[in-house]
Amino acid sequence: MGINSESDMSANLQIGPTTLGMVRIYVAGEGVDLPLDFDPDEADEIAEELRAAAQSARKMAQSGKDKPR
């Protein structure tokens, strides 16, 4: 499965600080229980990547709307 593959899987996502000063991204779903801890600088980098991906996705969605059918 890749980033552009569709799936029927669903999962819950939680993001928050830990008591040890880390940022945790916690993914839980059927057969998945995945805590991912990052230092605050890494978390900032991830946030920047998410923003950039969201901006690119908006552009892609908009260019799809502009195409004649």
PQR file with spaces between the fields and no chain letter, atoms N, CA, C, O and H, PARSE charges and radii, in Angstrom:
ATOM       1  N    MET     1       0.857   -1.176    0.000 -0.4000 1.5000
ATOM       2  CA   MET     1       0.000    0.000    0.000 -0.0000 2.0000
ATOM       3  C    MET     1       0.899    1.234    0.000  0.5500 1.7000
ATOM       4  O    MET     1       1.884    1.300    0.736 -0.5500 1.4000
ATOM       5  N    GLY     2       0.551    2.193   -0.822 -0.4000 1.5000
ATOM       6  CA   GLY     2       1.322    3.427   -0.889 -0.0000 2.0000
ATOM       7  C    GLY     2       0.476    4.618   -0.493  0.5500 1.7000
ATOM       8  O    GLY     2      -0.691    4.479   -0.129 -0.5500 1.4000
ATOM       9  H    GLY     2      -0.249    2.139   -1.419  0.4000 1.0000
ATOM      10  N    ILE     3       1.075    5.771   -0.570 -0.4000 1.5000
ATOM      11  CA   ILE     3       0.409    7.000   -0.136 -0.0000 2.0000
ATOM      12  C    ILE     3      -0.793    7.330   -1.008  0.5500 1.7000
ATOM      13  O    ILE     3      -1.720    8.003   -0.557 -0.5500 1.4000
ATOM      14  H    ILE     3       2.023    5.883   -0.865  0.4000 1.0000
ATOM      15  N    ASN     4      -0.787    6.863   -2.251 -0.4000 1.5000
ATOM      16  CA   ASN     4      -1.868    7.197   -3.172 -0.0000 2.0000
ATOM      17  C    ASN     4      -2.846    6.041   -3.362  0.5500 1.7000
ATOM      18  O    ASN     4      -3.691    6.091   -4.255 -0.5500 1.4000
ATOM      19  H    ASN     4      -0.034    6.317   -2.618  0.4000 1.0000
ATOM      20  N    SER     5      -2.744    5.002   -2.535 -0.4000 1.5000
ATOM      21  CA   SER     5      -3.644    3.853   -2.615 -0.0000 2.0000
ATOM      22  C    SER     5      -4.830    4.052   -1.679  0.5500 1.7000
ATOM      23  O    SER     5      -4.665    4.451   -0.526 -0.5500 1.4000
ATOM      24  H    SER     5      -2.058    4.961   -1.809  0.4000 1.0000
ATOM      25  N    GLU     6      -6.019    3.770   -2.186 -0.4000 1.5000
ATOM      26  CA   GLU     6      -7.209    3.873   -1.343 -0.0000 2.0000
ATOM      27  C    GLU     6      -7.330    2.639   -0.462  0.5500 1.7000
ATOM      28  O    GLU     6      -6.833    1.567   -0.809 -0.5500 1.4000
ATOM      29  H    GLU     6      -6.153    3.446   -3.122  0.4000 1.0000
ATOM      30  N    SER     7      -7.989    2.793    0.672 -0.4000 1.5000
ATOM      31  CA   SER     7      -8.157    1.706    1.620 -0.0000 2.0000
ATOM      32  C    SER     7      -9.470    1.874    2.371  0.5500 1.7000
ATOM      33  O    SER     7      -9.959    2.990    2.549 -0.5500 1.4000
ATOM      34  H    SER     7      -8.393    3.664    0.954  0.4000 1.0000
ATOM      35  N    ASP     8     -10.028    0.764    2.803 -0.4000 1.5000
ATOM      36  CA   ASP     8     -11.238    0.796    3.626 -0.0000 2.0000
ATOM      37  C    ASP     8     -10.898    0.804    5.114  0.5500 1.7000
ATOM      38  O    ASP     8     -11.795    0.845    5.956 -0.5500 1.4000
ATOM      39  H    ASP     8      -9.630   -0.142    2.658  0.4000 1.0000
ATOM      40  N    MET     9      -9.611    0.765    5.437 -0.4000 1.5000
ATOM      41  CA   MET     9      -9.194    0.780    6.842 -0.0000 2.0000
ATOM      42  C    MET     9      -9.525    2.125    7.474  0.5500 1.7000
ATOM      43  O    MET     9      -9.503    3.163    6.813 -0.5500 1.4000
ATOM      44  H    MET     9      -8.882    0.732    4.753  0.4000 1.0000
ATOM      45  N    SER    10      -9.822    2.085    8.732 -0.4000 1.5000
ATOM      46  CA   SER    10     -10.011    3.328    9.472 -0.0000 2.0000
ATOM      47  C    SER    10      -9.213    3.241   10.767  0.5500 1.7000
ATOM      48  O    SER    10      -8.954    2.153   11.281 -0.5500 1.4000
ATOM      49  H    SER    10      -9.840    1.242    9.269  0.4000 1.0000
ATOM      50  N    ALA    11      -8.833    4.389   11.277 -0.4000 1.5000
ATOM      51  CA   ALA    11      -8.063    4.441   12.516 -0.0000 2.0000
ATOM      52  C    ALA    11      -8.360    5.761   13.210  0.5500 1.7000
ATOM      53  O    ALA    11      -8.813    6.721   12.587 -0.5500 1.4000
ATOM      54  H    ALA    11      -9.043    5.273   10.860  0.4000 1.0000
ATOM      55  N    ASN    12      -8.101    5.787   14.484 -0.4000 1.5000
ATOM      56  CA   ASN    12      -8.219    7.016   15.264 -0.0000 2.0000
ATOM      57  C    ASN    12      -6.833    7.620   15.423  0.5500 1.7000
ATOM      58  O    ASN    12      -5.841    6.904   15.565 -0.5500 1.4000
ATOM      59  H    ASN    12      -7.733    5.007   14.990  0.4000 1.0000
ATOM      60  N    LEU    13      -6.777    8.942   15.395 -0.4000 1.5000
ATOM      61  CA   LEU    13      -5.516    9.655   15.511 -0.0000 2.0000
ATOM      62  C    LEU    13      -5.619   10.639   16.666  0.5500 1.7000
ATOM      63  O    LEU    13      -6.551   11.442   16.726 -0.5500 1.4000
ATOM      64  H    LEU    13      -7.583    9.523   15.280  0.4000 1.0000
ATOM      65  N    GLN    14      -4.663   10.574   17.577 -0.4000 1.5000
ATOM      66  CA   GLN    14      -4.589   11.527   18.675 -0.0000 2.0000
ATOM      67  C    GLN    14      -3.200   12.151   18.669  0.5500 1.7000
ATOM      68  O    GLN    14      -2.207   11.468   18.414 -0.5500 1.4000
ATOM      69  H    GLN    14      -3.907    9.922   17.528  0.4000 1.0000
ATOM      70  N    ILE    15      -3.133   13.434   18.946 -0.4000 1.5000
ATOM      71  CA   ILE    15      -1.854   14.142   18.983 -0.0000 2.0000
ATOM      72  C    ILE    15      -1.811   14.980   20.252  0.5500 1.7000
ATOM      73  O    ILE    15      -2.765   15.696   20.558 -0.5500 1.4000
ATOM      74  H    ILE    15      -3.939   13.989   19.153  0.4000 1.0000
ATOM      75  N    GLY    16      -0.723   14.896   20.985 -0.4000 1.5000
ATOM      76  CA   GLY    16      -0.616   15.695   22.195 -0.0000 2.0000
ATOM      77  C    GLY    16       0.755   15.568   22.839  0.5500 1.7000
ATOM      78  O    GLY    16       1.573   14.749   22.421 -0.5500 1.4000
ATOM      79  H    GLY    16       0.052   14.314   20.737  0.4000 1.0000
ATOM      80  N    PRO    17       1.000   16.380   23.855 -0.5600 1.5000
ATOM      81  CA   PRO    17       2.278   16.337   24.560  0.2800 2.0000
ATOM      82  C    PRO    17       2.312   15.192   25.566  0.5500 1.7000
ATOM      83  O    PRO    17       1.280   14.797   26.109 -0.5500 1.4000
ATOM      84  N    THR    18       3.512   14.665   25.807 -0.4000 1.5000
ATOM      85  CA   THR    18       3.675   13.657   26.851 -0.0000 2.0000
ATOM      86  C    THR    18       4.266   14.323   28.095  0.5500 1.7000
ATOM      87  O    THR    18       4.729   15.462   28.037 -0.5500 1.4000
ATOM      88  H    THR    18       4.351   14.986   25.367  0.4000 1.0000
ATOM      89  N    THR    19       4.247   13.623   29.192 -0.4000 1.5000
ATOM      90  CA   THR    19       4.807   14.163   30.435 -0.0000 2.0000
ATOM      91  C    THR    19       6.329   14.261   30.378  0.5500 1.7000
ATOM      92  O    THR    19       6.947   14.885   31.240 -0.5500 1.4000
ATOM      93  H    THR    19       3.870   12.697   29.240  0.4000 1.0000
ATOM      94  N    LEU    20       6.935   13.641   29.355 -0.4000 1.5000
ATOM      95  CA   LEU    20       8.395   13.688   29.209 -0.0000 2.0000
ATOM      96  C    LEU    20       8.839   14.772   28.224  0.5500 1.7000
ATOM      97  O    LEU    20      10.008   14.814   27.839 -0.5500 1.4000
ATOM      98  H    LEU    20       6.434   13.134   28.654  0.4000 1.0000
ATOM      99  N    GLY    21       7.919   15.645   27.814 -0.4000 1.5000
ATOM     100  CA   GLY    21       8.273   16.744   26.930 -0.0000 2.0000
ATOM     101  C    GLY    21       8.365   16.371   25.464  0.5500 1.7000
ATOM     102  O    GLY    21       8.979   17.091   24.677 -0.5500 1.4000
ATOM     103  H    GLY    21       6.969   15.610   28.126  0.4000 1.0000
ATOM     104  N    MET    22       7.769   15.271   25.096 -0.4000 1.5000
ATOM     105  CA   MET    22       7.736   14.834   23.707 -0.0000 2.0000
ATOM     106  C    MET    22       6.350   15.129   23.141  0.5500 1.7000
ATOM     107  O    MET    22       5.411   15.416   23.884 -0.5500 1.4000
ATOM     108  H    MET    22       7.269   14.687   25.735  0.4000 1.0000
ATOM     109  N    VAL    23       6.238   15.056   21.830 -0.4000 1.5000
ATOM     110  CA   VAL    23       4.931   15.160   21.177 -0.0000 2.0000
ATOM     111  C    VAL    23       4.596   13.767   20.669  0.5500 1.7000
ATOM     112  O    VAL    23       5.380   13.161   19.938 -0.5500 1.4000
ATOM     113  H    VAL    23       7.000   14.823   21.227  0.4000 1.0000
ATOM     114  N    ARG    24       3.432   13.261   21.056 -0.4000 1.5000
ATOM     115  CA   ARG    24       3.032   11.912   20.651 -0.0000 2.0000
ATOM     116  C    ARG    24       1.939   11.985   19.596  0.5500 1.7000
ATOM     117  O    ARG    24       0.944   12.692   19.754 -0.5500 1.4000
ATOM     118  H    ARG    24       2.795   13.753   21.650  0.4000 1.0000
ATOM     119  N    ILE    25       2.145   11.240   18.520 -0.4000 1.5000
ATOM     120  CA   ILE    25       1.100   10.965   17.542 -0.0000 2.0000
ATOM     121  C    ILE    25       0.710    9.517   17.810  0.5500 1.7000
ATOM     122  O    ILE    25       1.534    8.610   17.690 -0.5500 1.4000
ATOM     123  H    ILE    25       2.953   10.665   18.392  0.4000 1.0000
ATOM     124  N    TYR    26      -0.541    9.310   18.171 -0.4000 1.5000
ATOM     125  CA   TYR    26      -1.013    7.983   18.553 -0.0000 2.0000
ATOM     126  C    TYR    26      -2.058    7.527   17.548  0.5500 1.7000
ATOM     127  O    TYR    26      -3.089    8.174   17.369 -0.5500 1.4000
ATOM     128  H    TYR    26      -1.211   10.046   18.269  0.4000 1.0000
ATOM     129  N    VAL    27      -1.778    6.398   16.890 -0.4000 1.5000
ATOM     130  CA   VAL    27      -2.680    5.835   15.886 -0.0000 2.0000
ATOM     131  C    VAL    27      -3.226    4.522   16.435  0.5500 1.7000
ATOM     132  O    VAL    27      -2.460    3.640   16.824 -0.5500 1.4000
ATOM     133  H    VAL    27      -0.940    5.872   17.036  0.4000 1.0000
ATOM     134  N    ALA    28      -4.548    4.397   16.466 -0.4000 1.5000
ATOM     135  CA   ALA    28      -5.172    3.178   16.956 -0.0000 2.0000
ATOM     136  C    ALA    28      -6.295    2.767   16.014  0.5500 1.7000
ATOM     137  O    ALA    28      -7.110    3.593   15.602 -0.5500 1.4000
ATOM     138  H    ALA    28      -5.169    5.114   16.150  0.4000 1.0000
ATOM     139  N    GLY    29      -6.326    1.507   15.687 -0.4000 1.5000
ATOM     140  CA   GLY    29      -7.372    0.965   14.832 -0.0000 2.0000
ATOM     141  C    GLY    29      -7.394   -0.541   14.980  0.5500 1.7000
ATOM     142  O    GLY    29      -6.755   -1.095   15.874 -0.5500 1.4000
ATOM     143  H    GLY    29      -5.664    0.836   16.022  0.4000 1.0000
ATOM     144  N    GLU    30      -8.121   -1.195   14.111 -0.4000 1.5000
ATOM     145  CA   GLU    30      -8.236   -2.649   14.177 -0.0000 2.0000
ATOM     146  C    GLU    30      -6.857   -3.273   13.932  0.5500 1.7000
ATOM     147  O    GLU    30      -6.322   -3.197   12.826 -0.5500 1.4000
ATOM     148  H    GLU    30      -8.639   -0.745   13.384  0.4000 1.0000
ATOM     149  N    GLY    31      -6.294   -3.882   14.962 -0.4000 1.5000
ATOM     150  CA   GLY    31      -4.994   -4.513   14.860 -0.0000 2.0000
ATOM     151  C    GLY    31      -3.819   -3.544   14.883  0.5500 1.7000
ATOM     152  O    GLY    31      -2.684   -3.950   14.634 -0.5500 1.4000
ATOM     153  H    GLY    31      -6.728   -3.944   15.861  0.4000 1.0000
ATOM     154  N    VAL    32      -4.071   -2.267   15.178 -0.4000 1.5000
ATOM     155  CA   VAL    32      -3.011   -1.265   15.191 -0.0000 2.0000
ATOM     156  C    VAL    32      -3.059   -0.490   16.507  0.5500 1.7000
ATOM     157  O    VAL    32      -4.113    0.005   16.907 -0.5500 1.4000
ATOM     158  H    VAL    32      -4.994   -1.938   15.380  0.4000 1.0000
ATOM     159  N    ASP    33      -1.936   -0.393   17.158 -0.4000 1.5000
ATOM     160  CA   ASP    33      -1.798    0.406   18.373 -0.0000 2.0000
ATOM     161  C    ASP    33      -0.389    0.994   18.311  0.5500 1.7000
ATOM     162  O    ASP    33       0.572    0.359   18.744 -0.5500 1.4000
ATOM     163  H    ASP    33      -1.080   -0.794   16.833  0.4000 1.0000
ATOM     164  N    LEU    34      -0.270    2.208   17.771 -0.4000 1.5000
ATOM     165  CA   LEU    34       1.028    2.739   17.407 -0.0000 2.0000
ATOM     166  C    LEU    34       1.279    4.120   18.014  0.5500 1.7000
ATOM     167  O    LEU    34       0.788    5.122   17.494 -0.5500 1.4000
ATOM     168  H    LEU    34      -1.051    2.724   17.419  0.4000 1.0000
ATOM     169  N    PRO    35       2.041    4.179   19.113 -0.5600 1.5000
ATOM     170  CA   PRO    35       2.448    5.477   19.650  0.2800 2.0000
ATOM     171  C    PRO    35       3.758    5.919   19.000  0.5500 1.7000
ATOM     172  O    PRO    35       4.731    5.164   18.991 -0.5500 1.4000
ATOM     173  N    LEU    36       3.788    7.121   18.465 -0.4000 1.5000
ATOM     174  CA   LEU    36       4.987    7.668   17.831 -0.0000 2.0000
ATOM     175  C    LEU    36       5.377    8.935   18.574  0.5500 1.7000
ATOM     176  O    LEU    36       4.609    9.897   18.602 -0.5500 1.4000
ATOM     177  H    LEU    36       2.998    7.734   18.472  0.4000 1.0000
ATOM     178  N    ASP    37       6.564    8.947   19.179 -0.4000 1.5000
ATOM     179  CA   ASP    37       7.018   10.097   19.949 -0.0000 2.0000
ATOM     180  C    ASP    37       8.084   10.876   19.182  0.5500 1.7000
ATOM     181  O    ASP    37       8.981   10.296   18.571 -0.5500 1.4000
ATOM     182  H    ASP    37       7.187    8.166   19.156  0.4000 1.0000
ATOM     183  N    PHE    38       7.967   12.213   19.229 -0.4000 1.5000
ATOM     184  CA   PHE    38       8.893   13.102   18.544 -0.0000 2.0000
ATOM     185  C    PHE    38       9.286   14.225   19.480  0.5500 1.7000
ATOM     186  O    PHE    38       8.494   14.663   20.315 -0.5500 1.4000
ATOM     187  H    PHE    38       7.238   12.685   19.726  0.4000 1.0000
ATOM     188  N    ASP    39      10.532   14.691   19.330 -0.4000 1.5000
ATOM     189  CA   ASP    39      10.889   15.875   20.108 -0.0000 2.0000
ATOM     190  C    ASP    39      10.186   17.078   19.468  0.5500 1.7000
ATOM     191  O    ASP    39       9.770   16.995   18.313 -0.5500 1.4000
ATOM     192  H    ASP    39      11.175   14.335   18.652  0.4000 1.0000
ATOM     193  N    PRO    40      10.047   18.172   20.179 -0.5600 1.5000
ATOM     194  CA   PRO    40       9.285   19.312   19.664  0.2800 2.0000
ATOM     195  C    PRO    40       9.777   19.834   18.307  0.5500 1.7000
ATOM     196  O    PRO    40       8.961   20.246   17.482 -0.5500 1.4000
ATOM     197  N    ASP    41      11.085   19.826   18.062 -0.4000 1.5000
ATOM     198  CA   ASP    41      11.590   20.292   16.773 -0.0000 2.0000
ATOM     199  C    ASP    41      11.142   19.367   15.634  0.5500 1.7000
ATOM     200  O    ASP    41      10.757   19.831   14.561 -0.5500 1.4000
ATOM     201  H    ASP    41      11.747   19.493   18.733  0.4000 1.0000
ATOM     202  N    GLU    42      11.197   18.067   15.881 -0.4000 1.5000
ATOM     203  CA   GLU    42      10.711   17.112   14.877 -0.0000 2.0000
ATOM     204  C    GLU    42       9.214   17.305   14.629  0.5500 1.7000
ATOM     205  O    GLU    42       8.748   17.225   13.492 -0.5500 1.4000
ATOM     206  H    GLU    42      11.510   17.690   16.753  0.4000 1.0000
ATOM     207  N    ALA    43       8.474   17.557   15.698 -0.4000 1.5000
ATOM     208  CA   ALA    43       7.035   17.776   15.564 -0.0000 2.0000
ATOM     209  C    ALA    43       6.747   19.016   14.721  0.5500 1.7000
ATOM     210  O    ALA    43       5.811   19.019   13.921 -0.5500 1.4000
ATOM     211  H    ALA    43       8.853   17.622   16.621  0.4000 1.0000
ATOM     212  N    ASP    44       7.546   20.067   14.897 -0.4000 1.5000
ATOM     213  CA   ASP    44       7.401   21.268   14.064 -0.0000 2.0000
ATOM     214  C    ASP    44       7.645   20.942   12.592  0.5500 1.7000
ATOM     215  O    ASP    44       6.923   21.426   11.720 -0.5500 1.4000
ATOM     216  H    ASP    44       8.307   20.064   15.547  0.4000 1.0000
ATOM     217  N    GLU    45       8.660   20.121   12.314 -0.4000 1.5000
ATOM     218  CA   GLU    45       8.955   19.730   10.932 -0.0000 2.0000
ATOM     219  C    GLU    45       7.792   18.935   10.334  0.5500 1.7000
ATOM     220  O    GLU    45       7.427   19.134    9.175 -0.5500 1.4000
ATOM     221  H    GLU    45       9.246   19.727   13.022  0.4000 1.0000
ATOM     222  N    ILE    46       7.217   18.038   11.129 -0.4000 1.5000
ATOM     223  CA   ILE    46       6.072   17.248   10.663 -0.0000 2.0000
ATOM     224  C    ILE    46       4.894   18.169   10.370  0.5500 1.7000
ATOM     225  O    ILE    46       4.206   17.996    9.364 -0.5500 1.4000
ATOM     226  H    ILE    46       7.513   17.877   12.070  0.4000 1.0000
ATOM     227  N    ALA    47       4.659   19.140   11.238 -0.4000 1.5000
ATOM     228  CA   ALA    47       3.561   20.095   11.030 -0.0000 2.0000
ATOM     229  C    ALA    47       3.765   20.874    9.732  0.5500 1.7000
ATOM     230  O    ALA    47       2.809   21.107    8.992 -0.5500 1.4000
ATOM     231  H    ALA    47       5.218   19.281   12.055  0.4000 1.0000
ATOM     232  N    GLU    48       4.998   21.275    9.454 -0.4000 1.5000
ATOM     233  CA   GLU    48       5.289   21.989    8.209 -0.0000 2.0000
ATOM     234  C    GLU    48       5.025   21.105    6.991  0.5500 1.7000
ATOM     235  O    GLU    48       4.491   21.572    5.985 -0.5500 1.4000
ATOM     236  H    GLU    48       5.774   21.086   10.055  0.4000 1.0000
ATOM     237  N    GLU    49       5.401   19.826    7.084 -0.4000 1.5000
ATOM     238  CA   GLU    49       5.160   18.883    5.989 -0.0000 2.0000
ATOM     239  C    GLU    49       3.661   18.671    5.780  0.5500 1.7000
ATOM     240  O    GLU    49       3.205   18.568    4.642 -0.5500 1.4000
ATOM     241  H    GLU    49       5.835   19.446    7.901  0.4000 1.0000
ATOM     242  N    LEU    50       2.901   18.606    6.859 -0.4000 1.5000
ATOM     243  CA   LEU    50       1.443   18.468    6.752 -0.0000 2.0000
ATOM     244  C    LEU    50       0.827   19.689    6.072  0.5500 1.7000
ATOM     245  O    LEU    50      -0.038   19.549    5.207 -0.5500 1.4000
ATOM     246  H    LEU    50       3.272   18.690    7.784  0.4000 1.0000
ATOM     247  N    ARG    51       1.266   20.874    6.456 -0.4000 1.5000
ATOM     248  CA   ARG    51       0.750   22.101    5.833 -0.0000 2.0000
ATOM     249  C    ARG    51       1.077   22.144    4.346  0.5500 1.7000
ATOM     250  O    ARG    51       0.228   22.504    3.530 -0.5500 1.4000
ATOM     251  H    ARG    51       1.969   20.988    7.158  0.4000 1.0000
ATOM     252  N    ALA    52       2.315   21.773    3.992 -0.4000 1.5000
ATOM     253  CA   ALA    52       2.716   21.767    2.586 -0.0000 2.0000
ATOM     254  C    ALA    52       1.906   20.743    1.793  0.5500 1.7000
ATOM     255  O    ALA    52       1.505   21.016    0.662 -0.5500 1.4000
ATOM     256  H    ALA    52       3.004   21.480    4.654  0.4000 1.0000
ATOM     257  N    ALA    53       1.666   19.584    2.368 -0.4000 1.5000
ATOM     258  CA   ALA    53       0.878   18.555    1.690 -0.0000 2.0000
ATOM     259  C    ALA    53      -0.572   19.006    1.520  0.5500 1.7000
ATOM     260  O    ALA    53      -1.182   18.751    0.482 -0.5500 1.4000
ATOM     261  H    ALA    53       1.991   19.362    3.288  0.4000 1.0000
ATOM     262  N    ALA    54      -1.124   19.671    2.530 -0.4000 1.5000
ATOM     263  CA   ALA    54      -2.496   20.177    2.432 -0.0000 2.0000
ATOM     264  C    ALA    54      -2.600   21.226    1.332  0.5500 1.7000
ATOM     265  O    ALA    54      -3.568   21.240    0.571 -0.5500 1.4000
ATOM     266  H    ALA    54      -0.628   19.878    3.374  0.4000 1.0000
ATOM     267  N    GLN    55      -1.619   22.088    1.250 -0.4000 1.5000
ATOM     268  CA   GLN    55      -1.620   23.119    0.211 -0.0000 2.0000
ATOM     269  C    GLN    55      -1.528   22.474   -1.179  0.5500 1.7000
ATOM     270  O    GLN    55      -2.238   22.885   -2.096 -0.5500 1.4000
ATOM     271  H    GLN    55      -0.833   22.076    1.868  0.4000 1.0000
ATOM     272  N    SER    56      -0.670   21.480   -1.339 -0.4000 1.5000
ATOM     273  CA   SER    56      -0.557   20.785   -2.623 -0.0000 2.0000
ATOM     274  C    SER    56      -1.847   20.054   -2.971  0.5500 1.7000
ATOM     275  O    SER    56      -2.269   20.053   -4.128 -0.5500 1.4000
ATOM     276  H    SER    56      -0.093   21.146   -0.594  0.4000 1.0000
ATOM     277  N    ALA    57      -2.474   19.433   -1.976 -0.4000 1.5000
ATOM     278  CA   ALA    57      -3.727   18.719   -2.218 -0.0000 2.0000
ATOM     279  C    ALA    57      -4.824   19.677   -2.662  0.5500 1.7000
ATOM     280  O    ALA    57      -5.615   19.345   -3.545 -0.5500 1.4000
ATOM     281  H    ALA    57      -2.131   19.434   -1.036  0.4000 1.0000
ATOM     282  N    ARG    58      -4.879   20.863   -2.057 -0.4000 1.5000
ATOM     283  CA   ARG    58      -5.870   21.859   -2.474 -0.0000 2.0000
ATOM     284  C    ARG    58      -5.662   22.267   -3.932  0.5500 1.7000
ATOM     285  O    ARG    58      -6.618   22.394   -4.697 -0.5500 1.4000
ATOM     286  H    ARG    58      -4.237   21.132   -1.340  0.4000 1.0000
ATOM     287  N    LYS    59      -4.388   22.470   -4.303 -0.4000 1.5000
ATOM     288  CA   LYS    59      -4.085   22.840   -5.689 -0.0000 2.0000
ATOM     289  C    LYS    59      -4.490   21.725   -6.648  0.5500 1.7000
ATOM     290  O    LYS    59      -5.049   21.996   -7.711 -0.5500 1.4000
ATOM     291  H    LYS    59      -3.611   22.367   -3.682  0.4000 1.0000
ATOM     292  N    MET    60      -4.217   20.485   -6.286 -0.4000 1.5000
ATOM     293  CA   MET    60      -4.573   19.352   -7.134 -0.0000 2.0000
ATOM     294  C    MET    60      -6.087   19.231   -7.264  0.5500 1.7000
ATOM     295  O    MET    60      -6.603   18.971   -8.351 -0.5500 1.4000
ATOM     296  H    MET    60      -3.763   20.265   -5.422  0.4000 1.0000
ATOM     297  N    ALA    61      -6.793   19.418   -6.159 -0.4000 1.5000
ATOM     298  CA   ALA    61      -8.256   19.336   -6.192 -0.0000 2.0000
ATOM     299  C    ALA    61      -8.830   20.452   -7.038  0.5500 1.7000
ATOM     300  O    ALA    61      -9.775   20.237   -7.798 -0.5500 1.4000
ATOM     301  H    ALA    61      -6.374   19.628   -5.276  0.4000 1.0000
ATOM     302  N    GLN    62      -8.264   21.651   -6.914 -0.4000 1.5000
ATOM     303  CA   GLN    62      -8.741   22.789   -7.687 -0.0000 2.0000
ATOM     304  C    GLN    62      -8.470   22.589   -9.169  0.5500 1.7000
ATOM     305  O    GLN    62      -9.333   22.901   -9.990 -0.5500 1.4000
ATOM     306  H    GLN    62      -7.496   21.826   -6.298  0.4000 1.0000
ATOM     307  N    SER    63      -7.310   22.084   -9.538 -0.4000 1.5000
ATOM     308  CA   SER    63      -7.002   21.873  -10.957 -0.0000 2.0000
ATOM     309  C    SER    63      -7.907   20.801  -11.546  0.5500 1.7000
ATOM     310  O    SER    63      -8.200   20.834  -12.742 -0.5500 1.4000
ATOM     311  H    SER    63      -6.608   21.831   -8.871  0.4000 1.0000
ATOM     312  N    GLY    64      -8.356   19.849  -10.729 -0.4000 1.5000
ATOM     313  CA   GLY    64      -9.310   18.839  -11.193 -0.0000 2.0000
ATOM     314  C    GLY    64     -10.673   19.436  -11.470  0.5500 1.7000
ATOM     315  O    GLY    64     -11.383   18.979  -12.366 -0.5500 1.4000
ATOM     316  H    GLY    64      -8.118   19.823   -9.758  0.4000 1.0000
ATOM     317  N    LYS    65     -11.046   20.455  -10.708 -0.4000 1.5000
ATOM     318  CA   LYS    65     -12.346   21.122  -10.896 -0.0000 2.0000
ATOM     319  C    LYS    65     -12.329   21.999  -12.151  0.5500 1.7000
ATOM     320  O    LYS    65     -13.366   22.217  -12.777 -0.5500 1.4000
ATOM     321  H    LYS    65     -10.469   20.827   -9.980  0.4000 1.0000
ATOM     322  N    ASP    66     -11.142   22.501  -12.513 -0.4000 1.5000
ATOM     323  CA   ASP    66     -11.018   23.403  -13.650 -0.0000 2.0000
ATOM     324  C    ASP    66     -11.061   22.692  -14.997  0.5500 1.7000
ATOM     325  O    ASP    66     -11.276   23.329  -16.028 -0.5500 1.4000
ATOM     326  H    ASP    66     -10.299   22.325  -12.004  0.4000 1.0000
ATOM     327  N    LYS    67     -10.856   21.369  -14.995 -0.4000 1.5000
ATOM     328  CA   LYS    67     -10.833   20.624  -16.260 -0.0000 2.0000
ATOM     329  C    LYS    67     -12.236   20.468  -16.820  0.5500 1.7000
ATOM     330  O    LYS    67     -13.164   20.128  -16.087 -0.5500 1.4000
ATOM     331  H    LYS    67     -10.682   20.851  -14.157  0.4000 1.0000
ATOM     332  N    PRO    68     -12.401   20.718  -18.134 -0.5600 1.5000
ATOM     333  CA   PRO    68     -13.726   20.525  -18.738  0.2800 2.0000
ATOM     334  C    PRO    68     -14.069   19.045  -18.813  0.5500 1.7000
ATOM     335  O    PRO    68     -13.186   18.192  -18.907 -0.5500 1.4000
ATOM     336  N    ARG    69     -15.344   18.759  -18.770 -0.4000 1.5000
ATOM     337  CA   ARG    69     -15.783   17.349  -18.818 -0.0000 2.0000
ATOM     338  C    ARG    69     -16.401   17.029  -20.130  0.5500 1.7000
ATOM     339  O    ARG    69     -16.827   15.895  -20.352 -0.5500 1.4000
ATOM     340  H    ARG    69     -16.061   19.452  -18.693  0.4000 1.0000
